[in-house]
Amino acid sequence: MEQGITTKDFEVRFSDCDHHSRLKLSNLFLFMEETAIADAEANGFGLWKMMKAGYTTVITRIKIRILHQPVWGEKISISTWAKDFYKDKVVLKDYSIVDSQGHSIAQATSSWLLVNMKTGKSENPANSPYPIPLFAGKNALPEMMDILSPEIEPRVLRTEQAHYSDLDMNNHVNHCRYVDWVMDSLDADEVKSRRIRSIQMNFISQVPLGGNVAIVRFKNTNHHAYIFGMNEGDMQAAQTAGGLLATGNAQPPRCHFQARIGFAD
C-alpha cells in the first residue's frame, strides 16, 4: 500500500460473529473505525492532538459495498485514506478491505466533519490545525452519499434507549451501535436468506445517555430496506399533530440516523 495510507490487520474472532458464523456488520464498522483512528494518529492529526487544539472530527455518512462477508477465523486487512475536501465542508475518506490473499471483499466511502469544540460548529477541513493529507483521485468507492428521503408506510418497530454500554469517548451513542439497531430491525428470514450487498448510514443528530430513539422501518423497495432512528419525543408530538411523519404546522421529528440496506437478490 502507498506510503501515508494506513492499513490494519484483523482476525475475525468468535465474539465478532453472528449466529451464522459471519462477521457482524457492526464489528466490521468497528474495525473500520479503529483503522480510521490509526490513520489519523499516523498522519499527524490524531484524536488527542486535535482535541488539545480545540477540534475533533465526526463521521456523518458512510457507505460500504460488500462482496464477501468474512466468517470466523478469517484474516482481513483494512486500508484507509482521505481523498478530497468536498465543497469546503467535509473530508471524504475511503476504505479498501481485502482478504488474506489480497482479494477485495469490500469497499467503502465516508464523509467527516471538522468540528470546532468551542463553537460546536463545523469548519472548512482545509483549515485544520494539523494538515490532513489527501490522495486525490484515489477512489475505493467513487460514489456520493445523499440524505435519504422518508419512504412509504412507516412503521415503528420499537424504542431503543441509550445506555452506558452504547456510548463512546465522545459521550454519545457510537455510530457502530446504530448498525446493531438496524440489523435487529431485519427479520430472521431476511438475515438468513438475503445477502446484504451494501449498507449506507447517515448520522444526523447525536443521541446522549438516556436518549430514546424510535426505530422506524419503511416498506421495502425491490432491493432495499430503509430504517430510520427518530427522536421518540418528537415522534409522539408528530403523531398527536396528525401523523407519524406529519409536518404541517408542527415541528418535524428529529432524525438521529438513516440507514439503507441493499440486498443482492
Buried (B, 14 or more C-beta within 10 A) or exposed (E): EEEEBBBBEBEBEEEBBBEEEBBBBBBBBBBBBEBBBBBBBBBEBBBEBBEEBEBBBBBBBBBBBBEBBBBBEBEBBBBBBBBBBEEEBBBBBBBBBBBEEEEEBBBBBBBBBBBBEEEEEBBEBEEBEEEBEBBEEBBBBEBEBEEBEBBEEBEBEEEBEBEEEBBEEEEBBBBBBBBBBBBBBBEEEBBEEBEBBBBBBBBBBBBEEEBBBBBBBBEBEEEBBBBBBBBBEBBEBBBEBEEBBBEEEBEBBBBBBBBBBBBEE
